[in-house]
């Protein structure tokens, strides 16, 4: 019955379900980063804002754009390539974006020594490399058999993963390292970039 709905409605249901299942953890981090990075001038104040549970104007606007881009990209992917491609994209997107989300933990120092990201530890470069190679190779395979065009596969995987690096540069400049919120924001950016690249292929 779901596939008989308009593509936008299908995409909206999918994104809403993902948000509920994950507890909106990455979305919360994305909003906190938007508020902290763009709502203050000093590093200490940025970190203070990011630790606040309340969401400010920058965070609300960032979430609206993020959710809107995810829904519209999934709807376009469904329209262009069908349900199987959409299913493959969702599977690969979940894995790819989460691998991207650990990259700040690998390459940036934790800003808060007692914070959540510091307590997780720093993944080794070897383990991270294995994760990257695995998600790229298996991701390409799933997308290929899902009917996604080769151009979409290559651009989606490479741009999605590469999108982590501008976020890391911004985090280094704004707060001098990474936090759990930065990891969540990186995951969200990677997911959006990946889906946008696939939707226009």
Buried (B, 14 or more C-beta within 10 A) or exposed (E): EEEEEEBBEBBBBBBEEBBEEBEBBBBBBBBBBBBBBBBBEEBEEBBEBBEEEEBBEBBEBBBEEBBEBBBBBBBBBBBBBEBEBBBBBBBBBBBBBBBBBBBBBBBBBBBBEEBEBBEEEBEEEEEBEEBBEEBBEBBBEBBEEBBBBEEBBBBBBBBBBEBBBEBBEBBBEBBEBBBBBBBBBBBBBBBBBBBBBBBBB
